[in-house]
Amino acid sequence: MGLPLKNSEYLERVKSFQSSSEKYMESHLHGQWKKNRNMFKLIHENQALMTDPRYRHRSKLYIPKARNAVMRKLAAFLSTYFSNPDVVSVKPRRKRDPVMAQAAALLHSCMNYRLKNTMNFFLNTLFAWLDIMQYGRGAVCMGWDYQEETTKRKETLPLKDEDGIPEDIIEQTVETVKVLKDEPTLRHVPLWNLFLAPTADPIDPVNSSPCLVERIPVFTYDAVKKFKGGEWNAPKDVDLEEKGKLDEFLEGYAWKPSSIEDEIYGEDKDGFTKNALWQQIEVWKCFVNVDGEDVYFLSLRGEHMLTEPERVEDKWPCRGRPYILGGIIPDSGLVYWPSFLEIVEGLQREMNAIRNQRRDNVTLALNKKLLVRRNTGIDTNSLLYSRPGAPILGDDIGEMAVRELRYEDVTSSSYKEQQINEQAFEEATGITPYNMGTQRPGMNPTATGVSILTEEANTVNAMELRIINETFMVPMLRMHAQFEQAFESEEIMRYVADEEGIDFDSVWTDEAIEGEYHIEVDAGIGATSRELRLRNLGMMLDRAMAINTQYGAPVMNLIQFARDAMPLAGFENPDKYVNENVLKMVMSKFGQVAGMNLMDPTQGPARLISPANSGGSQVESMQGYGGDKQIYR
């Protein structure tokens, strides 16, 4: 079945969409984004005025209140998502199916292996979070990088007769395919390079937008390599073998930075971007939806099609476009949400003004201006550069010859204004002295009071964490699971299965590999507080030990409690503290007591015989025997 439009029609539609979307972003978004970036970089909004000679002796401090709040929230997010040994948890939808339980454990291990080793997951996630805090939205693109190299060599083989006696020699060409890369990719996408319809659905703007265009800078030498290697469609009127023709053609598609990137490249941005050593061209990654048919292709600025159009559902397994767009301050009517810095912009500007005015007031109070009568013969240089004990020479030294101008000291009233602004800042951000570990006058010093106020202060942080979790982290990890199920190599899966003690052959079925699973990330109330999580885990560990003692068997997984608690205490690799041999012996002993093999991962939820009931009545245990990876690893 063919595509609904011709190639030229796709290009025309994409170019028109990108032009209108770019105009909307420049007129409605770029101005505020520049203010937010300057706020994060501690640059005054009227920085040009600050460098004016008339402001040479004025205070020009920039109080890093908003920046510190951003960094504190980022630290809380990183502590929440990267303090545990495993980033994500995978559970089967059919918990009582032993094959699905094993397959979920395998997918769980493969995902965490890739997230930790091959995807630059930490940095790309960090960059997206910074964009969310500065610009309101953060975007990443998921993919799979598969590269192979084919080599040919000639071999000579003897041609044998019916009796096996060589009678001739023949030559044959043998092709060898070497896999260079076969791994998932995660790429941070700058928000100003991603063009969406401003009228798209705020819940799912990526897939609801009729078109989506991403501007990607590509170095010229990489583009030439792709053209000559046949990966990209070469222009019809350009001879690739003729020297300089392709470079001349690509100069017409040189990378043009957007208005928000002026500060990155500086005043000489044209000379910077067109330098032969690092010249880049502008490649568009295009998605067009026509009558429900979503199509993908690459183009040079919407004018030359680099790859043939293909259906999105045929190229990616994620049931949509491979982009994730997260946010922290939702707006039900807008695709581009307000940022954290935008909310506190007015308070930050007010704090800067009050602090600088107070500093100027202190300077004038200590170093007062002087009125000097003309023709009094007083050495004005001695007045300007006075020091303790230095003489001041003059002919007329009467009381009216020199008079100081008095300035009232307003530092006390400015401190009150500053305190009011700080309280408003705390209410807007949820960052208070209670969750910063500092004190100020008027704070409740009792343990109960501090606990109550800290819990109230963490409410905003917990809400923001949940929003990022639902709009960014969970969708991204769910998409990663879909890529793992579709593209992961058998070699990696066997390696991970051997490391985790999973029977690979039993789960190597289409039903198990392609099944549906629950993707879970631990985040919620108290998730940003290391001390609170550690204390809660300790309380639950005591209760779990009591339950195990009651039933005489490891109903509750104490090892998992330890694995979750030790990273919070500063131990990044808790597995090395577990003696596997002793653990297996204990589990085997408990299994004999309970009448079942606890080391068998195929055991479902157990019905344990309580030692307290001599009559042998059966008692339902808690869920937990769905696989040795989740319980006894």
Secondary structure, DSSP 8 states (H G I E B T S, - for coil): ---SS-HHHHHHHHHHHHHHHHHHHHHHTHHHHHHHHHHHTT--TTHHHHTSGGGTTS-----THHHHHHHHHHHHHHHHHHSSS-S-EEEESSTT-HHHHHHHHHHHHHHHHHHHHTS-HHHHHHHHHHHHHHHSEEEEEEEEEEEEEEEEEEEEEEEE-TTS-EEEEEEEEEEEEEEEEEEEEEEEE-GGGEE--TTS-SSSHHHHSSEEEEEEEEEHHHHHHHHHTTSS---TT--TTSTTHHHHHHHTTB----GGGHHHH-TTHHHHHT-TTT-EEEEEEEEEEETTEEEEEEEETTTEESS--EEHHHH-SSSS-SEEEEESS--TT-SS---HHHHTHHHHHHHHHHHHHHHHHHHHHHS--EEE-TTS---HHHHHT--TT-----S--STTTEEE------HHHHHHHHHHHHHHHHHHH---HHHHT---TT---SHHHHHHHHHHHHHHHHHHHHHHIIIIIHHHHHHHHHHHHHH--HHHHHHHHHHHT--HHHH-SHHHHT--EEEE---STTTT-HHHHHHHHHHHHHHHHHHHHHHTS--S-HHHHHHHHHHHTT-S-GGGGS-HHHHHHHHHHHHHHHTS-TT-TT--S-EEE-TT-TT--EEE--S--S-HHHH--
